[in-house]
Amino acid sequence: MRKSSLSQIRTRSLMDAEHINQIGAKLADLAARTEDLRRYL
């Protein structure tokens, strides 16, 4: 593999990990909001 190809793979892996973390944070936020709404209702 070329050096640039490895760099692209690493960059993509980092972007994928960041995207997964963002999704996890959104899910946690939605779970907390859902729990708050259940207590309210």
Distance bins in CASP14 RR format, pairs under 12 A and 6 or more apart:
PFRMAT RR
TARGET T0000
AUTHOR 0000-0000-0000
RMODE 2
METHOD distances of the structure
MODEL  1
1 7 0 0 0 0 0 1 0 0 0 0 0
1 8 0 0 0 0 1 0 0 0 0 0 0
1 9 0 0 0 0 1 0 0 0 0 0 0
1 10 0 0 0 0 0 1 0 0 0 0 0
2 8 0 0 0 0 1 0 0 0 0 0 0
2 9 0 0 0 0 0 1 0 0 0 0 0
3 9 0 0 0 0 0 1 0 0 0 0 0
3 10 0 0 0 0 0 1 0 0 0 0 0
4 10 0 0 0 0 0 1 0 0 0 0 0
4 11 0 0 0 0 0 1 0 0 0 0 0
5 11 0 0 0 0 0 1 0 0 0 0 0
5 12 0 0 0 0 0 1 0 0 0 0 0
6 12 0 0 0 0 0 1 0 0 0 0 0
6 13 0 0 0 0 0 1 0 0 0 0 0
7 13 0 0 0 0 0 1 0 0 0 0 0
7 14 0 0 0 0 0 1 0 0 0 0 0
8 14 0 0 0 0 0 1 0 0 0 0 0
8 15 0 0 0 0 0 1 0 0 0 0 0
9 15 0 0 0 0 0 1 0 0 0 0 0
9 16 0 0 0 0 0 1 0 0 0 0 0
10 16 0 0 0 0 0 1 0 0 0 0 0
10 17 0 0 0 0 0 1 0 0 0 0 0
11 17 0 0 0 0 0 1 0 0 0 0 0
11 18 0 0 0 0 0 1 0 0 0 0 0
12 18 0 0 0 0 0 1 0 0 0 0 0
12 19 0 0 0 0 0 1 0 0 0 0 0
13 19 0 0 0 0 0 1 0 0 0 0 0
13 20 0 0 0 0 0 1 0 0 0 0 0
14 20 0 0 0 0 0 1 0 0 0 0 0
14 21 0 0 0 0 0 1 0 0 0 0 0
15 21 0 0 0 0 0 1 0 0 0 0 0
15 22 0 0 0 0 0 1 0 0 0 0 0
16 22 0 0 0 0 0 1 0 0 0 0 0
16 23 0 0 0 0 0 1 0 0 0 0 0
17 23 0 0 0 0 0 1 0 0 0 0 0
17 24 0 0 0 0 0 1 0 0 0 0 0
18 24 0 0 0 0 0 1 0 0 0 0 0
18 25 0 0 0 0 0 1 0 0 0 0 0
19 25 0 0 0 0 0 1 0 0 0 0 0
19 26 0 0 0 0 0 1 0 0 0 0 0
20 26 0 0 0 0 0 1 0 0 0 0 0
20 27 0 0 0 0 0 1 0 0 0 0 0
21 27 0 0 0 0 0 1 0 0 0 0 0
21 28 0 0 0 0 0 1 0 0 0 0 0
22 28 0 0 0 0 0 1 0 0 0 0 0
22 29 0 0 0 0 0 1 0 0 0 0 0
23 29 0 0 0 0 0 1 0 0 0 0 0
23 30 0 0 0 0 0 1 0 0 0 0 0
24 30 0 0 0 0 1 0 0 0 0 0 0
24 31 0 0 0 0 1 0 0 0 0 0 0
25 31 0 0 0 0 0 1 0 0 0 0 0
25 32 0 0 0 0 0 1 0 0 0 0 0
26 32 0 0 0 0 0 1 0 0 0 0 0
26 33 0 0 0 0 0 1 0 0 0 0 0
27 33 0 0 0 0 0 1 0 0 0 0 0
27 34 0 0 0 0 0 1 0 0 0 0 0
28 34 0 0 0 0 0 1 0 0 0 0 0
28 35 0 0 0 0 0 1 0 0 0 0 0
29 35 0 0 0 0 0 1 0 0 0 0 0
29 36 0 0 0 0 0 1 0 0 0 0 0
30 36 0 0 0 0 0 1 0 0 0 0 0
30 37 0 0 0 0 0 1 0 0 0 0 0
31 37 0 0 0 0 0 1 0 0 0 0 0
31 38 0 0 0 0 0 1 0 0 0 0 0
32 38 0 0 0 0 0 1 0 0 0 0 0
32 39 0 0 0 0 0 1 0 0 0 0 0
33 39 0 0 0 0 0 1 0 0 0 0 0
33 40 0 0 0 0 0 1 0 0 0 0 0
34 40 0 0 0 0 0 1 0 0 0 0 0
34 41 0 0 0 0 0 1 0 0 0 0 0
35 41 0 0 0 0 0 1 0 0 0 0 0
END
